[in-house]
Amino acid sequence: ESGYITIDSGYKNTGATKSAITFLDGEKGILHYRGYSIEDLAEKATFLEVAYLLIYGDLPTAEQYSKFENAIRRHTIVNEDMRKIFEGFPVNAHPMGTLSSLISAMSAFYPESYDDKGPDQTDLHIIRLLAKLPTIATWSYKKSQGHPVNYPQNQLDYCSNFLHMMFALPVEKYEVDPVVSSALNKLLILHADHEQNCSTSTVRLVGSSHANLFSSISAGIGALWGPLHGGANQEVIEMLEAIKADGGDVGKYVEMAKNAKTTGFRLFGFGHRVYKNFDPRAKIIKKAAYDVLEKLGVNDPVLEIAKGLEEAALNDEYFIARKLYPNVDFYSGIIYRALGIPTNMFTVMFAMGRLPGWIAQWKEMRTQKEPIGRPRQIYTGSTLRPFVPIEQR
Ligand code: SDX
């Protein structure tokens, strides 16, 4: 400590704000959005209802919902010049990189977003983001398959529209399987907000300078991409595949994780800054994984590896002492894979789910007129020293 400044690296014990959006109890494994339990919402709501709830504070009436859904439908098409920007990316560009670039590019297509007219003037930007992110998200997949992109079909609901854009081909009719769209709906709801996590704190910090909503959300996508955060869902499947290829010896990987200092290996999908008990989302996703794979008749050996790894870790002193439980990313990739989503798009799916939460938190920060985020530091560099000309160095 120096004077009045205390360092709290990673903000482990620092509250950044007061918020009415999401309630977490890490000890009890409780998660509520605006007072509604995640268990209720995941079972009974649509993702757009939850998006409305997070952003506007209450579940919509039938009239508010239809207005919201229709406004989104009217903005699902993306400016064709955005596609030209996208076409410039190499085919192996990571979908999170293209997504954060194109969401940032939206500010260029809607220059009125540069004017800081305050949070109440952003409704159209909010609709554009919710409407266009799914459309943009599918372009990487279509390009990777050498297939033409699909345009949104506005008679479809939000999740079915995304799935249609992802998997429809011009050569045959594509019917969205309701098992698949309802599994996607549940996953998006479970990812929709999570109080002051890394990417949400990023969106708030960028927005605190009164930067526009598109560039704030683009920054959040960048933070989410990190393997310690949303990028973990891709890491989990790659880890499970590696364990399967290595003979399925989960104990060996638990041991490697326990010697992280020397092996540098972490069990992705385990551990959480706040949850020191089971992540309530992981419980729901684990059950949904068994349910969806059975309904789709998918037998994925990686699911049994995940279950074996979870059991091995939960009975190991190292994990018990550190209260490391499976988190939201541990089982989600197994469902995404069963739905046909490619591994390198798992974190894009996380971003699509988290988008309404980012928007709600940004709007709350601006509505509460919070000051620009500007932390201090403790200086540990050189004391004053005279300039030395290069010939004397
Ligand atoms: C998400 O914040 C959110 O809410 C995030 C999120 C959201 O919805 O927005 O919930 C989404 O990001 C979930 C987390 C996904 N990340 C991973 O699965 C990556 C693996 N997990 C870890 O890297 C870690 O657990 C974090 C990043 C999630 C939390 O890190 P912390 O709170 O900074 O904890 P830490 O790194 O200080 O670990 C505490 C101890 C350490 O051991 P010691 O130094 O005390 O001996 O636990 C160990 C760590 O080495 N540890 C692990 C581990 N996670 C922590 N050891 C092995 N495997 C792991 N996964």
Boltz pocket constraint, residues with backbone or C-beta under 6 A from the ligand:
constraints:
  - pocket:
      binder: B
      contacts: [[A, 10], [A, 191], [A, 193], [A, 194], [A, 196], [A, 197], [A, 198], [A, 227], [A, 228], [A, 229], [A, 230], [A, 232], [A, 257], [A, 258], [A, 260], [A, 265], [A, 266], [A, 267], [A, 268], [A, 269], [A, 270], [A, 271], [A, 272], [A, 273], [A, 274], [A, 322], [A, 324], [A, 327], [A, 328], [A, 329]]
      max_distance: 6.0
